[in-house]
Amino acid sequence: MHNHPGGFTIERIEARILDIPTIRPHKLSFGAISRQSPVIVQLWLADGACGFGEAATIGGPSWNEESPESIHHAITQYLAPALRGQGAGGFEAALARMDKACKGNAFAKSAVEMALVDAVSRTLSLPAWQLLGGKVHASLPLAWTLASGNVERDLEEAQLRLEQRRHHIFKMKIGANAPADDVAHVTQIARGLAGRATLTVDVNQAWDGNTARRYLPQLVEAGVTLIEQPVAHWNVEALKGLTAMLGRDALIMADETVCTPQDAMALARGQACHVFSLKVAKHGGLLRTRKVAAVAEAADIGWYGGTMLETSLGSAASAHVFSTLGHQHHGCELFGPQLLVDDIVENQMPITDFALQLPDGPGFGVEVSLAQLDRFDRARAGQAPVHIDLGRQASTH
């Protein structure tokens, strides 16, 4: 029974919202966050095996429509009842049942699917990557975001990370300030890092097409090699024009524009970007991340392992699926755990030689601490939901 993936059933699924402070404010084009509120799913099989999944949003619902509260509600009210008593080994069948029970809600579905994959992997005593197609990469180059808003502090932070041999890809979040100011800021950082590190920029949809056409060449001139989502998610025409304009001087990466395999197909057809930012949550799970990656591979589009600032649980799950993808990649940014004051696992994934080392234990290879889950559990703490601080986006500290 234990060795037959179809033979065991899903017994129970529970979800809880955690509130974990960040080590410093993390600035994006739409605000600054000082706390992460991941939803953690725990799923039990009839044979006693238990798996964990996670869906994190950046600043509540300010990244997209889903919030910790809506994710929790979708899981407890719709997704969990749809899967209770079902066979655990049929991941695609589970996704189809969730789709029938609840439209959209990709983040919520990804957390449940993650817990299911973890539980089944643990029952079979296999690492999750074994069930996701097999590992191609044992490690992935790990980027770090410089988001303090202060040039000296950003350069100090980058210098330290280079010396520690933890990161030599740095990403900057821009779009909150006047474009000329943002470009000047990036240019100073780029000069400070010239020849020692790779610099990428994420505009988080903040610019219109005209602004992007005017300022992106200046970023490229400063030494930026990869530019993420410079325009709104719907503005595929502008994305396409920028991709053609920059040619291969710098790469345009789609993030918010590419969620489903159908989005990926439309971007590929339109030759509207050079790279996809893959995020397990926005694609609706590990299996669907592989489907988006398959479109990328077929279309000669590169991939990048994105983050929603998950704990080590969601980061490890993402690392497992990224480890199974092709070689046309630009590293990953699974640094979420480093941004939180504390984690929910016993041991974090090691970072050596500028790369995240993939865990090989059963499931996602990290052991979740129930004590830490209780410690940060919003229901136990009785905390109110966090709201993103929109007033701080122009601040410099």
Secondary structure, 3 states (H helix, E strand, C coil): CCCCHHHCEEEEEEEEEECEEEEEEEEECCEEEEEECCEEEEEEECCCCEEEEEECCCCHHHCCCCCHHHHHHHHHHHHHHHHCCCECCCHHHHHHHHHHHCCCCHHHHHHHHHHHHHHHHHHCCCEHHHHCCCCCCCEEEEEEEECCCCHHHHHHHHHHHHHCCCCCEEEEECCCCCHHHHHHHHHHHHHHHCCCCEEEEECCCCECHHHHHHHHHHHHHHCCCEEECCECCCCHHHHHHHHHHHCCCCEEEECCCCCCHHHHHHHHHCCCCCEEEECHHHHCCHHHHHHHHHHHHHCCCEEEECCCCCCHHHHHHHHHHHCCCCCCEEEECCCHHHHECCCCECCCCCEECCEEECCCCCECCCCECHHHHHHHEHHHHCCCCCCCEHHHCCCCC
